[in-house]
Amino acid sequence: MPGWTRYDETRPCGCGSGEIRRALVDARGIFCAYVCDKCEQKKRSGYRPDIFTDSQYWHDEPIEEDE
């Protein structure tokens, strides 16, 4: 698949820290961003806090559950 890159767990975070990145997901397991220890709080601050703790959080768009 052209343009598609497999997730590489050894890739550095895009924030410039040089630390290895990891996926930040919400309480439903939905990907939000790539983060490291240096930038996680800053990136989390761009989201409502409840999405990381309450899997039944309010939303106004359809969320398709994986089957």
GUFIPA-338670 format. One record per atom (N, C-alpha, C): residue number from 1; residue in one letter; chain; x, y, z. Coordinates in Angstrom, 2 decimals. Atoms other than C-alpha are relative to their C-alpha. Layout:
- num  residuo  cadena  xx  yy  zz
- NUM  a  A  X  Y  Z $
...
***
This chain:
- num  residuo  cadena  xx  yy  zz
- 1  m  A  0.86  -1.17  0.00 $
- 1  m  A  0.00  0.00  0.00 $
- 1  m  A  0.90  1.24  0.00 $
- 2  p  A  -0.87  -1.18  0.09 $
- 2  p  A  1.78  3.18  -1.16 $
- 2  p  A  -0.33  1.04  1.08 $
- 3  g  A  0.19  -1.04  -1.00 $
- 3  g  A  2.29  5.84  1.49 $
- 3  g  A  -0.30  -0.51  1.39 $
- 4  w  A  0.32  0.58  -1.30 $
- 4  w  A  1.42  3.49  4.33 $
- 4  w  A  1.28  -0.45  0.68 $
- 5  t  A  -1.19  0.39  -0.76 $
- 5  t  A  4.04  3.03  7.03 $
- 5  t  A  -0.43  -0.77  1.23 $
- 6  r  A  0.30  0.81  -1.17 $
- 6  r  A  3.87  0.33  9.64 $
- 6  r  A  0.53  0.70  1.24 $
- 7  y  A  -0.42  -0.63  -1.25 $
- 7  y  A  4.07  1.58  13.24 $
- 7  y  A  1.35  -0.58  0.42 $
- 8  d  A  -1.34  0.40  -0.40 $
- 8  d  A  7.70  1.46  14.31 $
- 8  d  A  0.23  0.43  1.44 $
- 9  e  A  -0.15  -0.29  -1.43 $
- 9  e  A  8.15  1.23  18.08 $
- 9  e  A  1.35  0.62  0.34 $
- 10  t  A  -1.31  -0.57  -0.28 $
- 10  t  A  11.74  2.43  17.78 $
- 10  t  A  0.15  1.40  -0.58 $
- 11  r  A  -0.06  -1.33  0.63 $
- 11  r  A  10.89  5.69  16.01 $
- 11  r  A  -0.06  1.09  1.07 $
- 12  p  A  0.03  -1.07  -0.99 $
- 12  p  A  11.63  8.90  17.95 $
- 12  p  A  -1.27  0.84  -0.09 $
- 13  c  A  1.19  -0.84  -0.08 $
- 13  c  A  8.77  11.14  19.04 $
- 13  c  A  0.20  1.25  -0.85 $
- 14  g  A  -0.04  -1.19  0.85 $
- 14  g  A  7.95  14.03  16.74 $
- 14  g  A  0.18  1.31  0.75 $
- 15  c  A  -0.13  -1.24  -0.78 $
- 15  c  A  8.23  16.55  19.60 $
- 15  c  A  1.45  0.49  0.04 $
- 16  g  A  -1.40  -0.41  0.02 $
- 16  g  A  12.01  16.60  19.20 $
- 16  g  A  0.80  -0.40  1.24 $
- 17  s  A  -0.69  0.40  -1.22 $
- 17  s  A  12.88  15.08  22.58 $
- 17  s  A  1.07  -1.07  -0.24 $
- 18  g  A  -0.91  1.11  0.26 $
- 18  g  A  14.68  12.14  21.00 $
- 18  g  A  -0.45  -1.29  0.67 $
- 19  e  A  0.52  1.19  -0.66 $
- 19  e  A  12.68  9.73  23.17 $
- 19  e  A  -0.85  -0.81  -0.98 $
- 20  i  A  0.79  0.88  0.85 $
- 20  i  A  10.90  6.75  21.63 $
- 20  i  A  -1.49  0.31  0.20 $
- 21  r  A  1.42  -0.32  -0.08 $
- 21  r  A  7.26  7.45  20.80 $
- 21  r  A  -0.85  -1.22  0.33 $
- 22  r  A  0.99  1.06  -0.23 $
- 22  r  A  4.21  5.45  21.83 $
- 22  r  A  -1.36  0.60  -0.32 $
- 23  a  A  1.33  -0.46  0.32 $
- 23  a  A  0.54  5.67  20.96 $
- 23  a  A  -0.74  0.41  1.27 $
- 24  l  A  0.91  -0.45  -1.06 $
- 24  l  A  -1.76  7.67  23.25 $
- 24  l  A  -1.40  -0.33  -0.49 $
- 25  v  A  1.36  0.38  0.37 $
- 25  v  A  -5.23  6.14  23.15 $
- 25  v  A  -0.97  0.41  1.10 $
- 26  d  A  1.00  -0.38  -0.99 $
- 26  d  A  -8.46  7.12  24.86 $
- 26  d  A  -0.53  -1.25  0.71 $
- 27  a  A  0.54  1.12  -0.79 $
- 27  a  A  -10.51  4.91  27.22 $
- 27  a  A  -0.71  -1.03  -0.86 $
- 28  r  A  0.63  0.95  0.94 $
- 28  r  A  -12.19  3.27  24.20 $
- 28  r  A  1.04  -0.68  -0.88 $
- 29  g  A  -1.06  0.57  0.81 $
- 29  g  A  -8.83  2.42  22.65 $
- 29  g  A  0.18  0.72  -1.33 $
- 30  i  A  -0.12  -0.77  1.24 $
- 30  i  A  -9.10  5.10  19.95 $
- 30  i  A  1.29  0.82  0.03 $
- 31  f  A  -1.27  -0.71  0.10 $
- 31  f  A  -5.77  6.52  18.82 $
- 31  f  A  -0.23  1.50  0.04 $
- 32  c  A  0.06  -1.46  -0.08 $
- 32  c  A  -5.24  10.19  19.74 $
- 32  c  A  1.26  0.64  -0.56 $
- 33  a  A  -1.26  -0.62  0.43 $
- 33  a  A  -1.56  10.96  19.14 $
- 33  a  A  1.17  -0.91  0.35 $
- 34  y  A  -1.24  0.63  -0.44 $
- 34  y  A  1.99  9.71  19.35 $
- 34  y  A  0.60  0.91  1.05 $
- 35  v  A  -0.56  -0.77  -1.11 $
- 35  v  A  3.65  10.82  22.60 $
- 35  v  A  1.23  -0.69  0.56 $
- 36  c  A  -1.07  0.55  -0.82 $
- 36  c  A  6.68  10.34  24.82 $
- 36  c  A  -0.20  0.60  1.39 $
- 37  d  A  0.16  -0.54  -1.36 $
- 37  d  A  7.17  11.12  28.51 $
- 37  d  A  0.12  1.52  0.04 $
- 38  k  A  -0.21  -1.45  -0.01 $
- 38  k  A  8.30  14.66  27.66 $
- 38  k  A  -1.22  0.79  -0.48 $
- 39  c  A  1.09  -0.77  0.60 $
- 39  c  A  5.24  15.69  25.62 $
- 39  c  A  -1.40  -0.53  0.30 $
- 40  e  A  1.31  0.59  -0.22 $
- 40  e  A  2.42  13.46  26.87 $
- 40  e  A  -0.99  0.96  0.64 $
- 41  q  A  0.92  -0.91  -0.69 $
- 41  q  A  0.89  16.02  29.26 $
- 41  q  A  -0.48  1.11  -0.92 $
- 42  k  A  0.36  -1.07  0.92 $
- 42  k  A  0.95  18.76  26.64 $
- 42  k  A  -1.01  -0.49  -1.04 $
- 43  k  A  0.91  0.53  1.01 $
- 43  k  A  -0.73  16.56  24.04 $
- 43  k  A  -1.34  -0.41  0.62 $
- 44  r  A  1.25  0.34  -0.69 $
- 44  r  A  -3.30  15.25  26.56 $
- 44  r  A  -0.85  1.24  0.27 $
- 45  s  A  0.73  -1.23  -0.33 $
- 45  s  A  -4.21  18.84  27.40 $
- 45  s  A  -0.85  0.50  -1.16 $
- 46  g  A  0.80  -0.37  1.16 $
- 46  g  A  -5.63  19.21  23.89 $
- 46  g  A  -1.29  -0.79  -0.11 $
- 47  y  A  1.19  0.85  -0.01 $
- 47  y  A  -8.34  16.67  24.72 $
- 47  y  A  -0.74  0.17  1.33 $
- 48  r  A  0.75  0.00  -1.27 $
- 48  r  A  -11.10  16.52  27.32 $
- 48  r  A  0.56  -1.10  0.89 $
- 49  p  A  -0.59  0.99  -0.91 $
- 49  p  A  -9.70  14.70  30.40 $
- 49  p  A  -0.82  -1.28  0.13 $
- 50  d  A  0.84  1.18  -0.20 $
- 50  d  A  -12.69  12.35  30.66 $
- 50  d  A  0.16  -1.06  -1.08 $
- 51  i  A  -0.12  1.03  1.03 $
- 51  i  A  -11.91  10.61  27.37 $
- 51  i  A  1.06  -1.04  0.33 $
- 52  f  A  -1.05  0.95  -0.38 $
- 52  f  A  -8.91  8.95  29.00 $
- 52  f  A  -0.40  -0.88  1.19 $
- 53  t  A  0.39  0.75  -1.21 $
- 53  t  A  -10.79  7.66  32.07 $
- 53  t  A  -1.38  -0.64  -0.09 $
- 54  d  A  1.38  0.47  0.07 $
- 54  d  A  -14.43  7.04  31.04 $
- 54  d  A  -0.31  -0.53  -1.39 $
- 55  s  A  0.26  0.60  1.32 $
- 55  s  A  -15.11  4.61  28.19 $
- 55  s  A  -1.40  0.31  -0.51 $
- 56  q  A  1.36  -0.38  0.41 $
- 56  q  A  -18.71  5.86  28.11 $
- 56  q  A  -0.12  1.51  -0.18 $
- 57  y  A  0.01  -1.46  0.10 $
- 57  y  A  -17.72  9.50  27.54 $
- 57  y  A  -0.96  0.48  -1.09 $
- 58  w  A  0.92  -0.62  0.95 $
- 58  w  A  -20.12  11.81  25.70 $
- 58  w  A  0.72  0.31  -1.31 $
- 59  h  A  -0.53  -0.34  1.32 $
- 59  h  A  -19.58  12.23  21.97 $
- 59  h  A  -1.16  0.37  -0.90 $
- 60  d  A  1.08  -0.43  0.90 $
- 60  d  A  -21.57  13.84  19.17 $
- 60  d  A  0.22  -0.47  -1.43 $
- 61  e  A  -0.21  0.60  1.31 $
- 61  e  A  -20.32  11.76  16.27 $
- 61  e  A  0.03  -1.50  0.17 $
- 62  p  A  0.03  1.46  -0.13 $
- 62  p  A  -20.69  8.06  15.52 $
- 62  p  A  1.39  -0.59  0.26 $
- 63  i  A  -1.24  0.73  -0.25 $
- 63  i  A  -18.00  5.78  16.93 $
- 63  i  A  -0.29  -1.47  -0.32 $
- 64  e  A  0.21  1.39  0.39 $
- 64  e  A  -17.83  2.41  15.22 $
- 64  e  A  0.81  -0.91  0.91 $
- 65  e  A  -0.66  0.97  -0.85 $
- 65  e  A  -17.04  -0.39  17.62 $
- 65  e  A  0.64  -1.08  -0.86 $
- 66  d  A  -0.65  1.10  0.70 $
- 66  d  A  -14.55  -3.03  16.41 $
- 66  d  A  -0.77  -1.27  0.32 $
- 67  e  A  0.70  1.28  -0.21 $
- 67  e  A  -16.16  -6.40  15.91 $
- 67  e  A  0.95  -1.14  0.02 $
***
